[in-house]
Amino acid sequence: MIEIEKPKIETVEISDDATYGKFVVEPLERGYGTTLVNTLRRILLS
């Protein structure tokens, strides 16, 4: 059975006026980064 590690989400930087944030999500399985980014892009553009 393949064991999948649960990704950890870390806040790296947040601006004082809360208009900018930088986050690190790791480790991700191969191909999962693209899926995650496309989902976030669709949320932000809607």
Jmol script that loads the backbone (N, CA, C; Angstrom):
load data "model"
ATOM      1  N   MET A   1       0.843  -1.184   0.000  1.00  0.00           N
ATOM      2  CA  MET A   1       0.000   0.000   0.000  1.00  0.00           C
ATOM      3  C   MET A   1       0.890   1.249   0.000  1.00  0.00           C
ATOM      4  N   ILE A   2       0.536   2.212  -0.833  1.00  0.00           N
ATOM      5  CA  ILE A   2       1.301   3.456  -0.934  1.00  0.00           C
ATOM      6  C   ILE A   2       0.887   4.393   0.196  1.00  0.00           C
ATOM      7  N   GLU A   3       1.888   4.927   0.879  1.00  0.00           N
ATOM      8  CA  GLU A   3       1.621   5.860   1.966  1.00  0.00           C
ATOM      9  C   GLU A   3       1.769   7.290   1.453  1.00  0.00           C
ATOM     10  N   ILE A   4       0.736   8.099   1.635  1.00  0.00           N
ATOM     11  CA  ILE A   4       0.747   9.488   1.172  1.00  0.00           C
ATOM     12  C   ILE A   4       0.916  10.398   2.380  1.00  0.00           C
ATOM     13  N   GLU A   5       1.903  11.300   2.292  1.00  0.00           N
ATOM     14  CA  GLU A   5       2.131  12.259   3.368  1.00  0.00           C
ATOM     15  C   GLU A   5       1.142  13.397   3.278  1.00  0.00           C
ATOM     16  N   LYS A   6       0.621  13.820   4.413  1.00  0.00           N
ATOM     17  CA  LYS A   6      -0.297  14.956   4.450  1.00  0.00           C
ATOM     18  C   LYS A   6       0.521  16.244   4.317  1.00  0.00           C
ATOM     19  N   PRO A   7       0.157  17.128   3.364  1.00  0.00           N
ATOM     20  CA  PRO A   7       0.920  18.367   3.179  1.00  0.00           C
ATOM     21  C   PRO A   7       0.777  19.308   4.371  1.00  0.00           C
ATOM     22  N   LYS A   8       1.847  20.038   4.646  1.00  0.00           N
ATOM     23  CA  LYS A   8       1.842  21.033   5.716  1.00  0.00           C
ATOM     24  C   LYS A   8       1.730  22.412   5.081  1.00  0.00           C
ATOM     25  N   ILE A   9       0.861  23.263   5.616  1.00  0.00           N
ATOM     26  CA  ILE A   9       0.677  24.620   5.112  1.00  0.00           C
ATOM     27  C   ILE A   9       1.318  25.574   6.104  1.00  0.00           C
ATOM     28  N   GLU A  10       2.269  26.353   5.613  1.00  0.00           N
ATOM     29  CA  GLU A  10       3.016  27.280   6.463  1.00  0.00           C
ATOM     30  C   GLU A  10       2.835  28.704   5.945  1.00  0.00           C
ATOM     31  N   THR A  11       2.519  29.628   6.838  1.00  0.00           N
ATOM     32  CA  THR A  11       2.417  31.040   6.479  1.00  0.00           C
ATOM     33  C   THR A  11       3.804  31.648   6.552  1.00  0.00           C
ATOM     34  N   VAL A  12       4.274  32.202   5.430  1.00  0.00           N
ATOM     35  CA  VAL A  12       5.610  32.773   5.362  1.00  0.00           C
ATOM     36  C   VAL A  12       5.566  34.278   5.596  1.00  0.00           C
ATOM     37  N   GLU A  13       4.592  34.933   4.972  1.00  0.00           N
ATOM     38  CA  GLU A  13       4.550  36.392   5.030  1.00  0.00           C
ATOM     39  C   GLU A  13       3.117  36.875   4.820  1.00  0.00           C
ATOM     40  N   ILE A  14       2.684  37.857   5.621  1.00  0.00           N
ATOM     41  CA  ILE A  14       1.388  38.508   5.453  1.00  0.00           C
ATOM     42  C   ILE A  14       1.602  40.003   5.616  1.00  0.00           C
ATOM     43  N   SER A  15       1.032  40.780   4.684  1.00  0.00           N
ATOM     44  CA  SER A  15       1.203  42.231   4.758  1.00  0.00           C
ATOM     45  C   SER A  15       0.345  42.809   5.882  1.00  0.00           C
ATOM     46  N   ASP A  16       0.694  44.008   6.320  1.00  0.00           N
ATOM     47  CA  ASP A  16      -0.035  44.663   7.411  1.00  0.00           C
ATOM     48  C   ASP A  16      -1.479  44.981   7.039  1.00  0.00           C
ATOM     49  N   ASP A  17      -1.712  45.327   5.766  1.00  0.00           N
ATOM     50  CA  ASP A  17      -3.076  45.671   5.351  1.00  0.00           C
ATOM     51  C   ASP A  17      -3.852  44.459   4.817  1.00  0.00           C
ATOM     52  N   ALA A  18      -3.309  43.285   4.972  1.00  0.00           N
ATOM     53  CA  ALA A  18      -3.961  42.011   4.623  1.00  0.00           C
ATOM     54  C   ALA A  18      -4.339  41.905   3.147  1.00  0.00           C
ATOM     55  N   THR A  19      -3.548  42.514   2.260  1.00  0.00           N
ATOM     56  CA  THR A  19      -3.809  42.378   0.826  1.00  0.00           C
ATOM     57  C   THR A  19      -2.814  41.426   0.165  1.00  0.00           C
ATOM     58  N   TYR A  20      -1.822  40.962   0.904  1.00  0.00           N
ATOM     59  CA  TYR A  20      -0.800  40.078   0.349  1.00  0.00           C
ATOM     60  C   TYR A  20      -0.463  39.009   1.373  1.00  0.00           C
ATOM     61  N   GLY A  21      -0.341  37.790   0.909  1.00  0.00           N
ATOM     62  CA  GLY A  21       0.084  36.699   1.771  1.00  0.00           C
ATOM     63  C   GLY A  21       0.916  35.705   0.991  1.00  0.00           C
ATOM     64  N   LYS A  22       1.903  35.125   1.643  1.00  0.00           N
ATOM     65  CA  LYS A  22       2.763  34.128   1.005  1.00  0.00           C
ATOM     66  C   LYS A  22       2.725  32.865   1.858  1.00  0.00           C
ATOM     67  N   PHE A  23       2.401  31.742   1.214  1.00  0.00           N
ATOM     68  CA  PHE A  23       2.252  30.481   1.913  1.00  0.00           C
ATOM     69  C   PHE A  23       3.099  29.410   1.239  1.00  0.00           C
ATOM     70  N   VAL A  24       3.541  28.445   2.023  1.00  0.00           N
ATOM     71  CA  VAL A  24       4.295  27.304   1.503  1.00  0.00           C
ATOM     72  C   VAL A  24       3.512  26.042   1.846  1.00  0.00           C
ATOM     73  N   VAL A  25       3.256  25.221   0.816  1.00  0.00           N
ATOM     74  CA  VAL A  25       2.562  23.947   1.007  1.00  0.00           C
ATOM     75  C   VAL A  25       3.504  22.855   0.513  1.00  0.00           C
ATOM     76  N   GLU A  26       3.918  21.978   1.426  1.00  0.00           N
ATOM     77  CA  GLU A  26       4.828  20.894   1.051  1.00  0.00           C
ATOM     78  C   GLU A  26       4.711  19.736   2.013  1.00  0.00           C
ATOM     79  N   PRO A  27       5.047  18.553   1.678  1.00  0.00           N
ATOM     80  CA  PRO A  27       5.338  18.022   0.355  1.00  0.00           C
ATOM     81  C   PRO A  27       4.045  17.684  -0.378  1.00  0.00           C
ATOM     82  N   LEU A  28       4.073  17.769  -1.702  1.00  0.00           N
ATOM     83  CA  LEU A  28       2.927  17.419  -2.533  1.00  0.00           C
ATOM     84  C   LEU A  28       3.296  16.239  -3.433  1.00  0.00           C
ATOM     85  N   GLU A  29       2.314  15.404  -3.700  1.00  0.00           N
ATOM     86  CA  GLU A  29       2.519  14.293  -4.632  1.00  0.00           C
ATOM     87  C   GLU A  29       2.688  14.851  -6.041  1.00  0.00           C
ATOM     88  N   ARG A  30       3.298  14.102  -6.906  1.00  0.00           N
ATOM     89  CA  ARG A  30       3.547  14.521  -8.284  1.00  0.00           C
ATOM     90  C   ARG A  30       2.223  14.864  -8.982  1.00  0.00           C
ATOM     91  N   GLY A  31       2.147  16.061  -9.584  1.00  0.00           N
ATOM     92  CA  GLY A  31       0.959  16.501 -10.309  1.00  0.00           C
ATOM     93  C   GLY A  31      -0.068  17.205  -9.450  1.00  0.00           C
ATOM     94  N   TYR A  32       0.049  17.101  -8.143  1.00  0.00           N
ATOM     95  CA  TYR A  32      -0.939  17.700  -7.250  1.00  0.00           C
ATOM     96  C   TYR A  32      -0.781  19.215  -7.181  1.00  0.00           C
ATOM     97  N   GLY A  33       0.429  19.729  -7.381  1.00  0.00           N
ATOM     98  CA  GLY A  33       0.660  21.176  -7.356  1.00  0.00           C
ATOM     99  C   GLY A  33      -0.132  21.879  -8.437  1.00  0.00           C
ATOM    100  N   THR A  34      -0.165  21.304  -9.626  1.00  0.00           N
ATOM    101  CA  THR A  34      -0.923  21.881 -10.738  1.00  0.00           C
ATOM    102  C   THR A  34      -2.411  21.914 -10.413  1.00  0.00           C
ATOM    103  N   THR A  35      -2.921  20.842  -9.844  1.00  0.00           N
ATOM    104  CA  THR A  35      -4.327  20.777  -9.460  1.00  0.00           C
ATOM    105  C   THR A  35      -4.654  21.838  -8.421  1.00  0.00           C
ATOM    106  N   LEU A  36      -3.803  21.990  -7.442  1.00  0.00           N
ATOM    107  CA  LEU A  36      -4.011  22.965  -6.376  1.00  0.00           C
ATOM    108  C   LEU A  36      -3.976  24.392  -6.912  1.00  0.00           C
ATOM    109  N   VAL A  37      -3.018  24.695  -7.775  1.00  0.00           N
ATOM    110  CA  VAL A  37      -2.880  26.045  -8.330  1.00  0.00           C
ATOM    111  C   VAL A  37      -4.065  26.391  -9.220  1.00  0.00           C
ATOM    112  N   ASN A  38      -4.522  25.461 -10.043  1.00  0.00           N
ATOM    113  CA  ASN A  38      -5.683  25.728 -10.897  1.00  0.00           C
ATOM    114  C   ASN A  38      -6.928  26.013 -10.066  1.00  0.00           C
ATOM    115  N   THR A  39      -7.103  25.297  -8.982  1.00  0.00           N
ATOM    116  CA  THR A  39      -8.238  25.528  -8.090  1.00  0.00           C
ATOM    117  C   THR A  39      -8.163  26.909  -7.460  1.00  0.00           C
ATOM    118  N   LEU A  40      -6.997  27.285  -6.943  1.00  0.00           N
ATOM    119  CA  LEU A  40      -6.832  28.611  -6.339  1.00  0.00           C
ATOM    120  C   LEU A  40      -7.039  29.726  -7.361  1.00  0.00           C
ATOM    121  N   ARG A  41      -6.544  29.527  -8.579  1.00  0.00           N
ATOM    122  CA  ARG A  41      -6.710  30.529  -9.636  1.00  0.00           C
ATOM    123  C   ARG A  41      -8.186  30.745  -9.952  1.00  0.00           C
ATOM    124  N   ARG A  42      -8.944  29.670 -10.050  1.00  0.00           N
ATOM    125  CA  ARG A  42     -10.378  29.788 -10.344  1.00  0.00           C
ATOM    126  C   ARG A  42     -11.127  30.493  -9.219  1.00  0.00           C
ATOM    127  N   ILE A  43     -10.742  30.225  -7.984  1.00  0.00           N
ATOM    128  CA  ILE A  43     -11.381  30.891  -6.841  1.00  0.00           C
ATOM    129  C   ILE A  43     -11.093  32.383  -6.864  1.00  0.00           C
ATOM    130  N   LEU A  44      -9.844  32.752  -7.114  1.00  0.00           N
ATOM    131  CA  LEU A  44      -9.460  34.162  -7.106  1.00  0.00           C
ATOM    132  C   LEU A  44     -10.064  34.935  -8.271  1.00  0.00           C
ATOM    133  N   LEU A  45     -10.274  34.296  -9.409  1.00  0.00           N
ATOM    134  CA  LEU A  45     -10.828  34.979 -10.578  1.00  0.00           C
ATOM    135  C   LEU A  45     -12.349  35.054 -10.571  1.00  0.00           C
ATOM    136  N   SER A  46     -13.001  34.292  -9.710  1.00  0.00           N
ATOM    137  CA  SER A  46     -14.472  34.307  -9.691  1.00  0.00           C
ATOM    138  C   SER A  46     -15.024  35.422  -8.830  1.00  0.00           C
TER     139      SER A  46
END
end "model"
wireframe off; spacefill off
backbone 0.3
color backbone group
